Amino acid sequence: MLHFCKIPAVSEQADERPCYGPAPVALVPSHGDATSSGVQKGRSAPSRRSLLTDRQFLNEYKALRGIASYPASAASDVSSTVSVSKGYEPSDPLPSYLTKTPRHWRDAPDETQGFFAFEALQELGTVTAFTAWCSTEIDAKARVTGKPLAWLRKRLKEALDDELGPVEWFANLEEEHRDGKLRLHFHGAGAFGSLTRHRRKGIRKAMRRALGAWEGPAALYQVKLRIARDAGWVSYCTKRSWLALPGIRLLVAGARPGSMFRLSFEGDVFTMTNGVRARAKKLHQQAREIVIEARGRAKAPTGPFTAPELETHVPDSPRLPRGALPAFGEPAGLAPDASAQVSIPETHAQRRPMTAARSRDPPP
């Protein structure tokens, strides 16, 4: 490995035209990556997150759980994205990249983590979906930090805990053009209890205090609340979270400013409280075990296949003399059996033999 450094000048003319030459650089092995030849290995890149593989994992888990297709009924409290009935068996052959072992929680994409976070919130009671916009001032302060999610998450958690007490929630940070500018906002869900009028007022008050209050008639639309009955809301929340993956950021780095595929801020976009994360992690591990076990059942052989033995046996019988014809219904080549002979119908016995006139040969 060569490193170029400037060679000191030896004359006034050399000062005006500096020269460059190679200089040796010592290679110091570290982390046990050095070989015997003294050349340091490069660290292996982390495995890529396959969105298709994780989507297949989610679909199989939902199908095994018997989760119905969306739109779910008003009384339904289960999530939905696939329309497969209970008792599903993944027997259809799928490409190998779709049936890889499901990833661990730390490597799961935001959509997968959001799904199990939603299931964790359902165990706590009614799940409330929310959309909350940042004011212009808070938006600018968040962007100055470089990674706005961590700064906004802290403000939002403190405001909700002060107003409602300790609550569990998750949220995804997005940006959208509003009034000609990109504006940050949250899509998320939380276990805030029953949505009474007083509770709704407290949630809106806390979120407006954390994200900056809008003034005038627009204040009515800054925070929107509704009951989330299925995980379709999670799919909507994380619909653009894949744009924050490192590989995607690198791919669209050359896109024009303001492109819908290029985020204008760095860092993560999905977050959840610690209580939800702990429970969602356990649910995710249980789902991995269920899907892996179901795939193993589908691949297991049902038993050795053996062709049934032929039970029909033709008894040995003396051959018929040459020129002799078997009786009607008797197998050809076997001697007639008196007990199995069938009488020839009269119509067959009276049938006239073929004459020369009926021959196929042309007339002379």
URGIJO-V71049 format. One record per backbone hydrogen bond with DSSP energy under -1.0 kcal/mol. NH is the residue of the N-H (numbers start at 1). CO is the residue of the C=O. If there is no record, write none. Layout:
nh | co
NH | CO
NH | CO
This chain:
nh | co
3 | 23
5 | 21
7 | 19
15 | 11
16 | 12
17 | 13
21 | 5
23 | 3
33 | 30
35 | 39
38 | 35
41 | 33
54 | 50
55 | 51
56 | 52
57 | 53
58 | 54
59 | 55
60 | 56
61 | 57
62 | 58
63 | 59
64 | 60
65 | 61
67 | 62
76 | 73
91 | 89
98 | 95
107 | 104
113 | 109
114 | 110
115 | 111
116 | 112
117 | 113
118 | 114
119 | 115
120 | 116
121 | 117
122 | 118
123 | 119
124 | 121
128 | 190
129 | 226
130 | 188
131 | 224
132 | 186
133 | 222
134 | 184
135 | 211
139 | 135
140 | 136
141 | 137
142 | 138
143 | 139
144 | 140
146 | 143
152 | 148
153 | 149
154 | 150
155 | 151
156 | 152
157 | 153
158 | 154
159 | 155
160 | 156
161 | 157
162 | 158
163 | 159
164 | 160
165 | 161
170 | 189
171 | 271
172 | 187
173 | 269
174 | 185
176 | 183
178 | 181
181 | 178
183 | 176
185 | 174
186 | 132
187 | 172
188 | 130
189 | 170
190 | 128
191 | 168
192 | 190
196 | 194
200 | 196
201 | 197
202 | 198
203 | 199
204 | 200
205 | 201
206 | 202
207 | 203
208 | 204
209 | 205
210 | 206
211 | 207
212 | 208
219 | 216
220 | 217
221 | 218
224 | 131
226 | 129
228 | 127
233 | 230
235 | 231
236 | 232
237 | 233
238 | 234
239 | 236
243 | 240
244 | 241
245 | 242
249 | 245
250 | 246
251 | 247
252 | 248
255 | 252
259 | 256
262 | 259
266 | 146
271 | 171
273 | 169
277 | 273
278 | 274
279 | 275
280 | 276
281 | 277
282 | 278
283 | 279
284 | 280
285 | 281
286 | 282
287 | 283
288 | 284
289 | 285
290 | 286
291 | 287
292 | 288
293 | 289
294 | 290
295 | 291
296 | 292
297 | 293
298 | 294
299 | 295
300 | 296
324 | 321
330 | 327
334 | 331
341 | 337
349 | 345
350 | 346
359 | 356
